[in-house]
């Protein structure tokens, strides 16, 4: 779960309206769900709420581990994830690896 701490940073240069919500789901019982919301100047984590996500990216745990530990390139991961909502916005989460370098 430590990789998820990089989620807001992956979006730091992403233009979005205030209140935009992005959710990343690692799809197992031992996985989890993380959501961030756009504020005036940055993105911050929020607890699961009734807010509807503008973009949801769901990834399997094995693929998440490979992606976030540089074992898979973001463009290769695109074929392995399930996206709901704004595809462009969701795909930014695939670049978490870039901020871990």
C-alpha positions as CSV (number, residue, x, y, z in Angstrom):
1,X,0.0,0.0,0.0
2,X,3.0,2.3,0.3
3,X,3.0,2.8,-3.5
4,X,-0.4,4.5,-3.2
5,X,1.1,7.3,-1.2
6,X,2.4,8.5,-4.5
7,X,-1.1,8.7,-6.1
8,X,-1.8,12.5,-5.4
9,X,1.7,13.3,-6.6
10,X,1.1,11.5,-9.9
11,X,-1.8,13.9,-10.5
12,X,0.0,17.1,-9.4
13,X,0.2,18.6,-12.9
14,X,-3.2,17.3,-14.0
15,X,-5.7,20.0,-14.9
16,X,-9.1,19.2,-13.5
17,X,-12.1,21.0,-12.0
18,X,-12.1,21.4,-8.2
19,X,-14.1,18.5,-6.8
20,X,-12.9,15.9,-9.4
21,X,-12.5,12.5,-7.8
22,X,-10.2,9.7,-9.1
23,X,-10.3,6.2,-7.5
24,X,-7.7,3.4,-7.8
25,X,-8.8,-0.1,-6.9
26,X,-6.6,-3.1,-6.4
27,X,-9.1,-5.8,-7.1
28,X,-8.9,-8.5,-4.4
29,X,-9.9,-9.1,-0.8
30,X,-6.4,-8.0,0.3
31,X,-6.2,-5.1,-2.1
32,X,-7.9,-1.8,-1.4
33,X,-9.4,1.3,-2.8
34,X,-7.9,4.8,-2.8
35,X,-9.6,8.0,-3.8
36,X,-8.2,11.5,-4.3
37,X,-10.0,14.7,-4.9
38,X,-8.9,17.9,-6.7
39,X,-8.7,20.9,-4.4
40,X,-7.8,24.5,-5.4
41,X,-4.1,23.8,-5.9
42,X,-3.5,20.1,-5.3
43,X,-5.0,16.6,-4.9
44,X,-5.5,14.9,-1.6
45,X,-6.7,11.6,-0.3
46,X,-10.3,11.3,0.8
47,X,-12.1,8.5,2.6
48,X,-14.6,6.4,0.7
49,X,-17.6,8.6,0.6
50,X,-20.8,9.1,-1.4
51,X,-18.9,11.2,-3.9
52,X,-19.1,9.8,-7.4
53,X,-15.7,9.2,-9.0
54,X,-15.0,10.9,-12.3
55,X,-12.5,8.2,-13.1
56,X,-12.0,4.7,-11.7
57,X,-9.0,2.5,-12.5
58,X,-9.2,-1.2,-11.4
59,X,-6.1,-3.3,-11.5
60,X,-5.3,-6.9,-10.4
61,X,-2.7,-7.2,-7.6
62,X,0.0,-9.0,-9.6
63,X,-0.2,-6.3,-12.4
64,X,-0.2,-3.5,-9.8
65,X,2.9,-4.9,-8.2
66,X,4.7,-5.2,-11.6
67,X,3.6,-1.7,-12.7
68,X,4.5,0.1,-9.5
69,X,7.9,-1.7,-9.1
70,X,8.9,-0.9,-12.7
71,X,8.4,-4.5,-13.9
72,X,5.7,-3.4,-16.4
73,X,5.5,-0.2,-18.5
74,X,2.4,2.0,-18.1
75,X,1.6,1.5,-21.8
76,X,1.6,-2.3,-21.3
77,X,-0.6,-2.0,-18.2
78,X,-3.3,-0.1,-20.2
79,X,-4.4,-3.5,-21.7
80,X,-4.7,-5.1,-18.2
81,X,-6.8,-2.6,-16.3
82,X,-10.5,-1.8,-16.2
83,X,-11.5,1.8,-16.5
84,X,-14.8,3.4,-15.7
85,X,-15.5,7.1,-16.5
86,X,-12.8,9.5,-17.8
87,X,-10.2,7.2,-19.5
88,X,-7.5,9.9,-19.8
89,X,-7.9,10.9,-16.2
90,X,-7.8,7.3,-15.0
91,X,-4.7,6.4,-17.0
92,X,-2.6,9.0,-15.2
93,X,-2.6,6.6,-12.2
94,X,-0.5,4.2,-14.4
95,X,2.3,6.6,-14.0
96,X,2.7,6.2,-10.2
97,X,5.9,4.3,-11.1
98,X,7.4,7.5,-12.5
99,X,7.3,9.3,-9.1
100,X,9.0,6.3,-7.4
101,X,12.1,6.6,-9.5
